């Protein structure tokens, strides 16, 4: 595959500073990059970083090293509908298939579809192709306006769960305004990490069956956890939040609504790891059964491959869960399927039991071993 990428894409486009594989020979050429200082827990937007380890990758999803200049050549080819400086890289018919919407892809946005390897969308009535990427320690975004024939690529040398889409989109808007001799567009609206516009949805007191309490307050578009006479601002999206406090940083705080399919229905529950809390609006059961052998599965498992990292298995409301956010559904052959999405094919199996504790799990083929941590 490396020779195919070099001969069919890099050379025709003049991408002379790009490499089709990542290895340690080129580490001195790569920008210093960073990832989470504590990689076994949710990461707040401005969390502490450390230099990332070197990686070796020849997989199709994440094996290319390129300079901004070379990515400019690649963008020009897409903007010119498959035409490079030395001729067509793909035929007109192939490019039409590449840039044609084939299936809805709402994970990219409410109006987005997927073509052949790129999201297809519109921006101010112009057709755009776009995508993002996340490596161990880089996050990138590419957007190309096929009607105006301009595009932008941007990359951040730190993995923070962020994709720089607002930057690449704003760059396209600037280029279009300049070409049309119009006033420049306003900067994108800031998105503070602790701004929660619907914070009032979650406010209130939640109780546990053992008498514990969880108190949430809404103030100035912030959701605050009241803990030990402190008010801790939460970061989040949807119904899942990160708590920047050492007593709560191991897991995300997850809220559940009365109707999980209706994002406007009342919030009635909160979960943190294995801990479950209910609001006075909750009307369901409060005692839950589960197979006794599941207790041997509970624990922290880790693989030092930075693509795999850590996961914590917990039991909450009688269900096995990963990291308190992803429910597991028992299947056949000893497999448990991840059910954060209805059709997620990823699975887990539990291995050897020693002194009542599982020592190893296998996650879609990758081994993770039990570690003794908090």
Helices and strands as residue ranges (DSSP letters): H 2-5, I 6-10, H 11-13, G 24-29, E 34-36, E 49-51, H 68-79, E 83-84, E 87-88, H 92-98, E 103-104, G 106-108, E 113-114, E 119-123, E 126-134, E 139-145, E 150-156, H 165-179, G 199-201, E 204-207, E 213-219, E 222-227, E 230-237, E 240-243, E 253-257, E 267-272, E 275-278, G 292-296, E 299-303, E 309-316, E 319-322, E 326-330, E 335-338, E 347-350, E 353-354, E 357-358, E 360-363, E 366-371
